[in-house]
């Protein structure tokens, strides 16, 4: 009985609480970790460059 109570204690009750924990973790990592800030800024710059320069999709352009 005790182990079941412990599992329920840490389980998220619904999707919104799971999403809240995930977003809190992401924003905390960006706020506290320098390298994560670099990754986030670089990702946004690449995304914006793709939108501005209208890069085509790269489906099938990588062949192994």
C-alpha positions as CSV (number, residue, x, y, z in Angstrom):
1,X,0.0,0.0,0.0
2,X,2.8,2.4,0.8
3,X,4.5,2.0,-2.6
4,X,1.2,2.7,-4.4
5,X,0.7,5.9,-2.4
6,X,4.3,7.0,-3.3
7,X,3.7,6.4,-7.0
8,X,0.5,8.4,-6.9
9,X,2.2,11.2,-5.1
10,X,4.6,11.9,-8.1
11,X,2.3,11.1,-10.9
12,X,0.8,14.1,-12.8
13,X,-3.0,14.1,-12.6
14,X,-3.6,15.5,-16.1
15,X,-2.0,16.7,-19.3
16,X,-1.9,20.3,-18.3
17,X,0.0,19.7,-15.1
18,X,2.5,17.6,-17.1
19,X,2.9,20.4,-19.6
20,X,3.3,22.9,-16.8
21,X,6.2,20.9,-15.3
22,X,7.8,20.5,-18.7
23,X,7.7,24.2,-19.6
24,X,8.9,25.2,-16.1
25,X,11.9,22.9,-16.5
26,X,12.7,24.3,-20.0
27,X,12.4,27.9,-18.8
28,X,14.5,27.2,-15.7
29,X,17.2,25.6,-17.8
30,X,17.3,28.5,-20.1
31,X,17.4,31.0,-17.2
32,X,20.1,29.2,-15.2
33,X,22.3,27.4,-17.8
34,X,24.5,29.5,-20.1
35,X,24.9,26.8,-22.8
36,X,21.1,26.3,-22.9
37,X,20.7,30.0,-23.6
38,X,23.1,29.7,-26.5
39,X,21.2,26.7,-27.8
40,X,17.9,28.4,-27.6
41,X,19.1,31.6,-29.2
42,X,20.8,29.7,-32.0
43,X,17.7,27.6,-32.6
44,X,15.6,30.7,-32.9
45,X,18.0,32.4,-35.3
46,X,18.0,29.3,-37.5
47,X,14.3,29.1,-37.5
48,X,13.9,32.8,-38.3
49,X,16.5,32.5,-41.1
50,X,14.5,29.6,-42.6
51,X,11.4,31.6,-42.5
52,X,13.0,34.8,-43.9
53,X,15.0,33.1,-46.7
54,X,12.2,30.6,-47.4
55,X,14.4,27.5,-47.2
56,X,12.8,24.5,-48.8
57,X,12.1,21.4,-46.9
58,X,15.1,19.1,-46.7
59,X,13.1,15.9,-47.1
60,X,15.1,13.3,-49.0
61,X,18.2,15.6,-49.4
62,X,20.2,13.5,-47.1
63,X,21.2,10.1,-48.6
64,X,23.1,7.5,-46.8
